Structures are given as C-alpha cells and as structure tokens.
Amino acid sequence: MLQSTWERSVALVALAVCTGHGIAALHPMRLANLELDRALPRARVGGEWYPLDAVSRAALSRWKTTHQALTAGHLKVLKGGRVEELWVTTVPGRAKPGQAVPPAGFPAAVRPLKSAHRKFTVTALGIPLLFEQFCGAHPDA
C-alpha cells in the first residue's frame, strides 16, 4: 500500500472515531472543515464541529501535508484553482478511451476510499473491517 494511501486511510479512520460519522458524511468534507492549528483542534462534519484528539490531529496534519503535495501540480491544470476537497486520489486514475489518464490529486470518489480502507484494515489488522465499525453507535442507528 502506498504511504499516501495509508495516510489518507488513517486520517479517515481518525475522523470516524472522533466524530462518529461514516464515509457518507465524511466524503464531502473540504479542507476548510479542518481547524488543526487551534488550541483545541476540530473538524466540521454535516455543519457540526467535533473536537479532535492529539492522535487524530497528527494523522490529519500528515494527510494535509500529503494532500498539498499531491495537488500542488494541478494549479496550472485548474487555471490557478486549488483542490479544496479533503479526500483526493493518491494514484493516477484509469485510462478512458480517448482521454488522458487523470493524475493523482483530484477529488476521490467513495468507492476508492472504501477499497483503500478494506486494504488498510487487512494489512494492519489481518481482517477486513467495515468503515462503520470505527464509528460510534448513534442512538437512532
């Protein structure tokens, strides 16, 4: 597993643990939804702020640094724009007929995030765990 994919997976799990939210709520997050430089770091999911522990803050800081490295080359492609989505691809995309292969660093879909999570848990724990198993149980779930 690539280090960048590992870092993204660890950051996702850290947010799931701290916020109790699954992939559906975490996938649309943007960089502005993280405030890691505050005395009490926090993340905004679904309009609500959640405090982050020191381990999660470190994991998300590593991911933000990797995110910046992956997306820095796209400034010209995006005509000066930035990739504001928090979750980006870590490897080039698949070639489509008649189109160039998209490079890493563009917004990631849910499916690759779930696939990377499955590989992450098998590598780290020896068994595939569902992403939701890292989320706290909500009373209405």
C-alpha positions in Angstrom: 0.0 0.0 0.0 1.4 3.4 -0.9 2.3 5.7 2.0 -0.1 8.4 0.7 -3.0 5.9 0.6 -2.1 4.7 4.1 -2.1 8.3 5.4 -5.5 9.0 3.9 -7.0 5.8 5.3 -5.6 6.6 8.8 -7.0 10.1 8.6 -10.4 8.8 7.6 -10.5 6.3 10.5 -9.4 9.0 12.9 -12.3 11.2 11.8 -14.7 8.4 12.1 -13.6 7.7 15.6 -13.7 11.3 16.7 -17.0 12.3 15.0 -18.9 9.0 15.0 -19.7 9.6 11.3 -19.4 7.1 8.4 -18.0 7.5 4.9 -21.2 9.1 3.6 -20.8 12.1 5.9 -17.0 12.3 5.7 -16.7 12.0 2.0 -17.9 15.6 1.1 -15.5 17.3 3.6 -13.3 20.1 2.4 -10.0 21.5 3.7 -11.9 24.3 5.4 -13.7 21.8 7.6 -10.5 21.1 9.5 -9.1 23.5 12.0 -5.9 21.8 13.2 -4.0 24.9 14.3 -6.4 25.8 17.1 -5.5 25.1 20.8 -8.4 22.6 20.6 -8.4 21.2 17.1 -11.7 20.4 15.5 -13.4 19.1 12.4 -16.8 20.1 10.9 -19.0 17.3 9.6 -22.5 18.0 8.5 -22.5 21.5 9.9 -21.5 20.4 13.4 -18.0 20.8 14.9 -16.3 17.9 16.7 -13.1 18.0 18.9 -10.1 16.1 17.7 -7.7 14.2 20.0 -3.9 14.5 19.6 -3.6 11.3 17.6 -6.3 12.3 15.1 -4.8 15.8 14.8 -1.4 14.3 13.9 -2.9 11.9 11.4 -4.9 14.7 9.7 -1.9 17.0 9.7 0.1 14.3 7.9 -2.7 13.8 5.4 -3.0 17.6 4.8 0.7 17.8 4.0 0.4 14.8 1.6 -2.8 16.4 0.1 -0.8 19.6 -0.6 2.0 17.6 -2.3 -0.5 15.6 -4.4 -2.5 18.6 -5.5 0.3 21.3 -5.9 0.9 20.3 -9.6 -2.7 20.9 -10.6 -2.6 24.7 -10.2 -2.0 25.1 -14.0 -4.5 22.4 -15.0 -7.1 24.1 -12.8 -6.2 27.6 -14.1 -5.0 28.7 -10.7 -7.6 26.9 -8.7 -7.0 24.6 -5.8 -8.4 21.2 -4.9 -10.5 22.1 -1.8 -11.9 18.6 -1.3 -10.2 16.9 1.7 -10.1 13.4 0.1 -8.2 13.2 -3.1 -6.8 10.3 -5.2 -3.4 9.0 -4.3 -2.6 7.3 -7.6 -3.3 8.1 -11.2 -6.8 7.2 -12.4 -7.7 4.6 -15.0 -7.4 5.4 -18.7 -10.7 6.0 -20.5 -11.0 5.6 -24.3 -9.8 8.8 -26.0 -8.9 10.6 -22.8 -5.6 11.2 -20.9 -5.1 9.3 -17.7 -6.0 11.7 -14.8 -3.1 12.2 -12.4 -3.3 11.7 -8.6 -4.5 14.5 -6.5 -8.0 15.1 -7.9 -11.2 14.6 -5.7 -11.7 10.9 -4.8 -15.0 9.1 -5.2 -16.4 7.0 -2.3 -15.6 3.6 -3.9 -11.8 4.1 -3.9 -11.9 5.3 -0.3 -13.8 2.2 0.7 -11.5 -0.1 -1.2 -8.4 1.6 0.3 -10.0 1.2 3.8 -10.6 -2.5 3.2 -6.9 -3.0 2.2 -5.8 -0.9 5.1 -7.6 -2.9 7.7 -6.5 -6.2 6.2 -2.9 -5.0 6.2 -3.0 -3.5 9.7 -5.3 -5.9 11.5 -5.4 -9.0 9.3 -9.1 -8.9 8.8 -11.3 -6.6 6.7 -13.4 -4.3 8.9 -16.3 -2.2 7.7 -15.6 1.5 7.8 -18.7 2.0 10.1 -17.1 -0.3 12.7 -14.8 2.6 13.6 -17.8 5.0 14.2 -19.5 5.4 17.5 -23.0 4.0 17.7 -25.7 6.7 17.2 -28.9 6.1 19.3 -31.0 6.3 16.1 -28.9 3.8 14.2 
